[in-house]
Amino acid sequence: MRTATVCLLACMLALPAVPKAAPAPWYQWRSKADARLVCAQTSLGPGWEQAGGPYRDARCEKRIRGK
């Protein structure tokens, strides 16, 4: 009984320490081959360069202010 109480108390104390995660931002990526623009959260590879961002949405329309 005492071990269960200690475990429960430890879990309750650790809960507020869990950070709240935010979704990853989106960026515009430009192809080095044909200058085509694509919206993605991560780089598409060595043939692409970051062209704009960060954005809140997958269409790269709603810019995140302050970044």
C-alpha positions, 0 to 999 in steps of 0.5 A: 500500500505504501509503495503504491501511494509513493508511486502515485504521488511521484506521478502527480508531482511529475505531471506539471513538469511535462512541457506542452509541445507545439506543432512543427512549423512549415517552410517553403522550399525551392528546388535548385533544379527548376525553382519550383516551390513546395511547402513542407516541415522538413528539408526535402533533400540536398536539391532544395533550399529554404525559401520562406517561413515559418508558417502555421499551415501546410499551404504556407499561407499563415505566417508565424509572427516573431520568428 
